Amino acid sequence: MKTINLITILSLLILKLDSISSSKTTSKLSIDDELIKLFQTSILLIASNTSKSTSPSIKTTPPITTTPRKTTPITSPITTPTTTESTESTETTETTETADTADTTDSTDSTATSATSDTSNTSATSDTTDTTDTSSTSDTIDSTESDPSHQGPVPLSIKSTSKQLESGKSKAGTSKTKGKSLNSKGGNRTVPIYTMCSRSQSFALTFDDGPSEFSKGLDSTLKKHQSHATFFINGLNNGCIYDFADLLLARFKAGHLIGSHTWGHTHLAEGTSEQIHLQLELLEKAMIKILGVKPLWFRPPYGEYNDLVVQVLTERGYKGLVMWSDDSGDSFAEPPTSEKMIEAFNQYPPQSNILCHETKSTTTQEVMPTVVKDLSDKGLKLIPIAQCLDISDNPKDWYEYVGEPSKKDETWTCEGTPLPGSFV
């Protein structure tokens, strides 16, 4: 369109010039004026046509996409503004992607932080739960210790569990707090502490401080009524243990349970770890020589124990620390007569775990013959502590078997060992 208009204008211009040239009357000045006007008119026409043809073309002509300059890759040696813009656009895109990546990273970090926070919250919750559980356990311990009807293992404690002990009726109720604290949170399994029997219609007669010269006769009474008892013995208290080797072996074979009451009946809660270990070790060695077994059941002298005592017992593999539900009072002559003591025994309910002493002739020779008969006639089963607690009926589970009993030799002596009631 632009080419056609230009040709038309030029043709008109040529015709005009011919017309002017053929005119003889026209002066040179007139010709010049005519030419100037002609050129001005041509320029205006050209400008007008150019403007009209250019404006629509800008609006209607689509973008040129086949131009090599615009399609040249960024790596092309030819540099054009379009390429630069493309590069900048690419860089912008890369920057955006980087930003997106950063956002993703931030999001990931936030997620990790959130997870960490959740973990922290979980830990905090666990700690809170532990604290709550500990408090609950503590309350349970106090409640349990004041209630002798509790059956089964008792949580770690340093208090007495007997009503008589708590009322001051027996010296065995004295509590000691010396020693290192130990609890299950540290990952250690502590030796269970027992007070009452758990098996229905069971009854536990437990005898401390023996063997002694007054022990004789008690075994025949138990055998007569097909009953069994638990004996917590000392190594050196009311005589030397090696002097009663035959009695202990007979009891062992008869199915009674023989447990540890320390070597010299000492206040364990006042001792160091080494002293407590020695008190247990000396009696264990004596029982290994006489019976071929190591005891796994223990009763603390005077009913005294603390965390350190429990720790040592746990380290040595004991199965139970046995307290009692009721104290017969025979060590202090309370009740004062055999008749009163027999009456007291008749008041004890099933599942009782009664503390007695085989060092008292009144108990072994006067009270027990009647008590064992009366309890048996009531239908109660007089059985060892491991059975009344429903731990095991098999005597092989009551001890750690080491070997056969050894023959008596010069090592069967109490000389050079700590004196009764002493750590040295």
C-alpha positions in Angstrom: 0.0 0.0 0.0 2.8 2.4 0.8 4.6 1.6 -2.5 1.4 2.3 -4.6 0.8 5.7 -3.0 4.4 6.8 -3.5 4.2 5.8 -7.2 1.0 7.8 -7.7 2.5 10.9 -6.1 5.6 10.6 -8.2 3.5 10.2 -11.4 1.5 13.3 -10.5 4.7 15.2 -9.8 6.2 14.3 -13.2 3.0 15.3 -15.0 3.0 18.6 -13.2 6.6 19.2 -14.2 5.8 18.4 -17.8 2.9 20.8 -17.7 5.0 23.6 -16.3 7.8 23.0 -18.8 5.5 23.1 -21.8 4.0 26.4 -20.8 5.9 29.2 -22.5 4.4 32.0 -20.6 5.5 30.7 -17.2 8.5 32.6 -15.8 11.4 30.9 -14.0 10.2 32.4 -10.7 6.7 30.9 -11.3 8.2 27.5 -12.1 10.2 27.6 -8.9 7.2 28.6 -6.9 5.2 25.8 -8.5 7.9 23.3 -7.8 8.1 24.3 -4.1 4.3 24.0 -3.7 4.4 20.7 -5.6 7.1 19.3 -3.3 5.3 20.6 -0.2 2.1 19.0 -1.4 4.0 15.7 -2.1 5.6 15.7 1.3 2.3 16.3 3.0 0.7 13.6 0.9 3.5 11.2 1.6 3.5 12.0 5.4 -0.3 11.6 5.5 -0.2 8.3 3.6 2.7 7.0 5.7 0.9 7.9 9.0 -2.4 6.3 7.9 -0.7 3.1 6.7 1.7 2.8 9.6 -0.7 3.1 12.5 -3.0 0.2 11.5 0.0 -2.0 10.7 1.2 -1.7 14.3 -2.1 -2.8 15.6 -2.9 -5.6 13.2 0.5 -7.1 12.5 1.3 -10.1 14.8 4.6 -10.4 16.6 7.4 -11.6 14.4 8.6 -15.0 15.7 10.7 -16.2 12.8 13.4 -13.5 13.2 16.7 -15.3 13.9 17.7 -12.7 16.4 14.6 -13.4 18.5 14.9 -17.2 18.4 18.7 -17.3 19.0 19.5 -19.3 22.2 21.2 -17.5 25.1 24.4 -19.2 24.2 24.5 -17.7 20.7 27.4 -15.4 20.0 24.9 -12.9 18.6 23.7 -10.6 21.3 20.5 -8.8 20.9 18.2 -6.9 23.2 15.7 -9.6 22.9 18.3 -12.2 24.0 19.3 -10.0 26.9 15.7 -9.8 28.0 15.4 -13.5 27.7 18.5 -14.0 29.7 17.3 -11.6 32.3 14.0 -13.4 32.3 15.7 -16.7 32.8 17.8 -15.3 35.6 14.7 -14.0 37.2 13.1 -17.4 36.8 16.2 -19.0 38.4 16.0 -16.5 41.2 12.4 -17.3 41.7 13.2 -21.0 41.8 15.9 -20.3 44.3 13.5 -18.3 46.4 11.0 -21.2 46.1 13.7 -23.5 47.2 14.6 -21.3 50.1 10.9 -21.1 51.0 10.8 -24.9 50.8 13.9 -25.1 53.0 12.3 -22.7 55.4 9.2 -24.7 55.4 11.3 -27.8 56.1 13.1 -26.1 58.8 9.9 -25.0 60.3 8.6 -28.5 60.1 11.7 -29.8 61.8 11.4 -27.1 64.4 7.8 -28.0 64.9 8.7 -31.7 65.2 11.4 -30.8 67.6 8.9 -28.8 69.6 6.5 -31.7 69.5 9.2 -33.9 70.7 10.1 -31.5 73.5 6.5 -31.3 74.4 6.3 -35.0 74.5 9.3 -35.2 76.7 7.9 -32.6 78.9 4.7 -34.6 79.1 6.6 -37.7 79.9 8.4 -36.0 82.7 5.2 -34.6 84.0 3.7 -38.1 83.9 6.7 -39.6 85.7 6.5 -36.9 88.3 2.8 -37.6 88.7 3.4 -41.4 88.8 6.1 -40.9 91.4 3.8 -38.9 93.6 1.1 -41.5 93.2 3.5 -44.2 94.1 4.6 -42.3 97.1 1.1 -41.9 98.3 0.5 -45.6 97.7 3.6 -46.5 99.7 2.3 -44.5 102.7 -1.1 -46.0 102.4 0.3 -49.5 102.0 2.6 -49.3 105.0 -0.2 -48.2 107.3 -2.4 -51.1 106.1 -1.1 -54.6 107.0 -3.8 -56.1 104.8 -1.7 -55.4 101.8 -0.9 -58.5 99.8 2.1 -59.1 97.6 5.2 -57.0 97.0 5.5 -53.7 98.7 7.2 -50.7 97.0 10.6 -49.6 98.2 10.3 -48.1 101.7 12.2 -47.5 104.9 9.2 -47.7 107.1 7.7 -50.6 109.1 4.6 -52.2 107.8 3.2 -53.7 111.0 0.6 -52.0 113.1 2.3 -53.2 116.2 5.6 -51.7 115.0 4.0 -48.4 114.1 2.4 -48.2 117.6 5.8 -48.8 119.2 5.0 -52.2 120.4 8.1 -53.7 119.0 11.7 -52.5 118.6 11.6 -53.9 115.1 9.7 -50.9 113.9 12.6 -48.5 114.1 13.3 -46.9 110.7 16.6 -45.8 109.5 17.2 -43.5 106.5 20.9 -43.7 106.0 22.0 -44.9 102.5 21.8 -44.1 98.9 18.5 -43.6 97.3 17.5 -46.2 94.7 14.4 -46.4 92.6 13.1 -48.1 89.5 13.6 -45.0 87.3 17.3 -45.6 87.3 16.7 -48.9 85.5 17.5 -51.1 88.4 15.0 -53.8 89.5 14.8 -53.5 93.3 14.1 -56.5 95.5 10.4 -56.7 96.3 9.3 -56.1 99.9 6.5 -58.3 101.3 4.2 -58.2 104.3 1.3 -60.5 103.9 0.6 -63.8 102.2 -1.5 -63.7 99.0 -2.6 -67.3 98.6 -6.0 -68.0 99.9 -6.2 -69.9 103.3 -2.5 -69.7 103.7 -0.7 -68.8 106.9 3.0 -68.1 107.4 4.8 -68.9 110.6 8.3 -67.2 110.4 11.0 -67.7 113.0 14.0 -65.3 113.5 17.3 -65.3 115.3 18.0 -69.0 115.3 19.2 -71.6 115.3 19.5 -71.9 119.1 19.3 -74.4 121.9 15.5 -73.8 122.1 15.0 -74.7 118.5 14.6 -78.4 119.3 11.1 -79.7 119.4 9.7 -77.1 117.0 10.5 -79.2 113.9 8.7 -82.3 115.3 5.6 -80.2 116.0 5.5 -78.9 112.5 6.0 -82.4 111.1 3.2 -83.8 113.2 0.7 -81.5 111.6 2.2 -81.6 108.1 3.0 -78.0 108.3 6.0 -76.0 107.2 7.6 -72.7 108.3 10.2 -70.2 107.3 13.4 -69.7 109.3 15.5 -66.5 109.0 18.7 -67.5 110.6 21.9 -65.8 111.8 25.5 -67.0 111.6 26.6 -65.9 115.0 23.8 -64.7 117.4 22.5 -67.3 119.7 25.3 -69.7 119.0 27.5 -70.5 116.0 25.7 -71.7 112.9 28.2 -74.5 112.3 27.1 -76.1 115.6 23.6 -76.5 114.3 24.5 -77.9 110.9 22.6 -81.1 111.3 19.4 -79.3 112.4 19.6 -77.0 109.4 20.2 -79.8 107.0 17.2 -81.7 108.4 15.0 -78.6 108.0 16.2 -78.1 104.4 15.4 -81.7 103.5 12.0 -81.5 105.2 10.9 -78.6 103.0 11.1 -75.7 105.3 12.4 -72.4 103.8 15.7 -71.2 105.3 16.4 -67.5 104.7 19.0 -64.9 105.7 18.8 -62.7 108.8 22.5 -61.5 108.4 25.5 -62.9 110.1 25.5 -61.2 113.4 22.0 -59.6 113.7 23.3 -56.0 113.1 21.5 -52.7 112.5 22.1 -52.8 108.7 20.7 -49.3 108.2 23.7 -47.9 110.1 26.2 -49.7 108.0 28.2 -48.9 104.8 27.7 -50.8 101.6 30.8 -52.9 102.3 29.6 -53.8 105.8 26.2 -54.8 104.6 27.7 -57.0 101.9 30.0 -58.7 104.5 27.0 -59.5 106.8 25.2 -61.2 103.9 28.3 -62.8 102.4 29.4 -64.5 105.6 26.0 -66.2 106.1 25.8 -67.2 102.5 29.2 -68.9 102.7 28.1 -70.8 105.8 24.8 -72.0 104.1 26.8 -73.1 101.0 29.1 -75.2 103.2 26.2 -76.7 105.2 23.5 -77.0 102.6 25.1 -76.3 99.2 22.8 -73.4 98.5 22.8 -69.6 98.8 19.7 -68.0 100.4 17.4 -65.8 98.2 15.0 -64.6 100.9 15.9 -62.1 103.6 14.5 -60.4 106.7 16.3 -57.4 108.2 17.1 -57.5 111.9 14.8 -55.2 113.9 12.9 -54.7 110.7 15.3 -51.9 109.8 16.3 -51.3 106.2 16.9 -48.3 103.9 17.6 -47.8 100.3 21.2 -48.9 100.6 20.1 -52.2 102.2 17.7 -52.8 99.3 20.4 -51.9 96.8 22.8 -54.4 98.2 20.1 -57.1 98.4 19.3 -56.4 94.7 22.9 -56.6 93.7 23.3 -60.0 95.4 20.2 -61.4 93.6 17.7 -61.8 96.5 14.1 -62.5 95.6 12.4 -60.9 98.5 12.8 -58.7 101.6 10.2 -60.2 104.0 8.7 -58.1 106.7 5.6 -59.3 108.6 1.9 -58.5 109.0 1.9 -59.0 112.8 4.5 -59.4 115.6 3.7 -62.2 118.1 5.5 -60.1 120.7 7.4 -63.2 122.0 10.7 -61.4 122.1 9.4 -59.0 124.7 7.1 -61.4 126.5 4.0 -59.7 125.1 1.5 -61.3 125.6 2.9 -62.2 129.0 1.7 -65.8 129.1 1.5 -68.7 126.7 -2.3 -68.7 127.0 -2.5 -65.0 126.0 -0.2 -65.7 123.1 -2.3 -68.6 121.9 -5.4 -66.4 122.1 -3.7 -63.8 120.0 -2.8 -66.3 117.3 -6.4 -67.4 117.1 -7.3 -63.8 116.2 -5.0 -63.6 113.2 -6.8 -63.8 109.9 -5.9 -66.1 106.9 -2.9 -64.8 104.9 -1.2 -63.6 108.0 2.6 -63.5 108.1 3.5 -63.8 111.8 6.9 -62.8 113.3 8.1 -65.3 116.0 11.5 -66.2 117.5 12.9 -69.7 117.9 15.2 -68.4 120.6 12.3 -68.4 123.1 11.5 -71.6 124.8 7.9 -70.4 125.5 7.3 -70.0 121.8 8.9 -73.3 120.6 7.9 -75.6 123.4 4.7 -74.2 124.9 2.9 -72.0 122.3 3.6 -73.7 119.0 2.3 -77.2 119.7 -1.2 -75.7 120.4 -1.0 -72.9 117.8 0.0 -75.2 114.9 -2.8 -77.7 115.8 -5.4 -74.9 116.1 -4.5 -73.2 112.8 -4.4 -76.6 111.0 -7.8 -77.5 112.4 -9.2 -74.3 111.0 -8.3 -75.4 107.6 -5.4 -73.0 107.2 -2.3 -74.1 105.3 0.9 -73.4 107.2 3.4 -73.0 104.4 6.8 -71.3 103.7 6.8 -67.7 102.7 7.6 -68.4 99.0 4.5 -70.5 98.8 2.1 -68.3 100.7 3.2 -65.4 98.4 2.4 -67.6 95.4 5.9 -67.2 94.2 6.8 -70.9 93.8 5.9 -74.3 95.3 9.2 -75.8 94.1 11.9 -75.7 96.8 14.5 -75.5 94.1 13.3 -72.0 93.3 13.8 -70.8 96.9 17.6 -70.9 96.7 20.5 -70.5 94.4 22.1 -74.0 94.2 25.8 -73.9 94.3 26.8 -77.5 94.8 26.8 -80.3 97.2 27.2 -79.6 100.9 30.8 -79.8 101.9 32.4 -81.9 104.6 33.0 -80.3 107.9 36.6 -79.0 108.2 38.6 -76.3 110.0 36.8 -73.6 108.1 33.6 -74.4 109.8 34.1 -71.9 112.5 32.8 -68.5 113.7 36.1 -67.4 115.0 37.5 -64.2 113.5 34.0 -63.1 112.3 32.1 -60.0 113.4 30.6 -60.3 116.9 26.8 -60.3 117.3 25.3 -56.9 116.7 28.6 -55.5 115.4 30.1 -54.9 112.0 33.6 -55.8 113.3 
